[in-house]
Amino acid sequence: MENNKFYELKELRNILPITDQRTIIKWLSDHQIPIQKIAGKKVVHRFIVDMEIDKSLVKELKQKYPEKWEDLYTCYRDNDRLGYLLLLDDDFVPTKRYESILIKEVEQKSSLAAKFLKG
């Protein structure tokens, strides 16, 4: 479906490790995610599904890194691998070879990553 606010139920097969439509509907029900019918298609709110999927990750980050979990989750959400590495290891200093790879291939998604790459 073109609307970014919703997932069609059939799209959830690509997101969840579930292929059976009935099992997907049961998962949605178990997590109290309502199914809506819009223009003849069964859809769910993307935000609610994504947050439900991320709940276990957030819980683990809170337990493991109580002072940094929000920044780590932001890096995860933004696909900011460099920022994530920097948050986990205060002594992280990449070699020149690694640094050039990061500058070429990693888009600076956080202010932390941008600051590091500027030197």
N, C-alpha and C positions, 0 to 999 in steps of 0.2 A: 504494500500500500504506500502511496506517495506521501501521505501525511506523516510527519515525523513524531507526532504526538501519540501514535498508536502502533501496536503490532497486530497484524492479522494472526489468528490462531495458528495457521500453517507456518508462519515465520518462526514461531517458537521452537519448531523442530530444529532449526539451525542455531538456536541460542541455548536451549536446555538439552541435557543429555537424554532426551526423551523423543521417541519417534511416533509412538502411538497417540492418536488424537484423544482418545478417552483418558489416557494417563495424563496428558497435558491439561485437560479440563479438570481432572481430579487434583492435580498440583495447584492449579489456579484456585480451586475451591478450598483446598487445605490452607492456602495462604491468604484466603479471603480477598482475592482479586476478582472484581466483577467483570463479567463478559458483557459487552454491549454489541448491539447489531446496528451498524451504520451502513447505509447504502447497500443492504443485503449481505454485508460481510461481518463476520464475527471478529471483534477487535477487543484489545485490552489496552489500558494506558501504559505506554512505554516507560514512563517515569516510575510507576508503581512496580512493574516487573523488574526493572533494572535495580531498584533499591532493594527489593526482596532478594534478588540474586546476590547483591553485595553485602547483605547483613552479616553473613558469617565471616567475610573478610574484615569488615569493620570491627566485629567482636574480637577477632584474633589480633588485629593491629592495636586495639585498645589494651588488650592484656599484655602484649609483647612490648609495646612502645607507648606507654601512657602519656608521655610528654610530647611525642611527635606524631601520634596516630593521624591527626587531622591533615597535617602536611603530607604524610605518606599516602593517605587516601586520595588527596588532591593530585599528587603525582601519578598514582595509579589511574585515576579517572581521566587525566589529561594525557596518558601514555608518555609521561615524562620520566624516562628511565634514568637519565643523568641526575635529575633532581632527587629521585628516589635513592640512588647510590650515594649521593652527597649527604642526604639526611641520615642514612644508616651508618656512614663511616666518616667521622669528622676528620680523620687523617688521610682520606682518599686523595691521592695525587696521581693523575694518570701520566703515563710515559708520553713522550712527544708523539710517538706513533699512534697511541690510543687517543690522544687529544685531537690529532688531525682527523681521525675517523669520526670522533664525536662531533666535531665542528661541521664536517661534511654531511653526516647522515642523521644527526639528531636536531630536530627543530627545537629551539629554545622555548619551551612551553611555560616555564615558571621564571619568576624574577631571580630565583636562586640559581637556576641553570644559566641564565643569561649573564648574571654577575660572574659566575665561575668562568664561562667561556671568554669573557672580556678580559679576565685576568686581574 
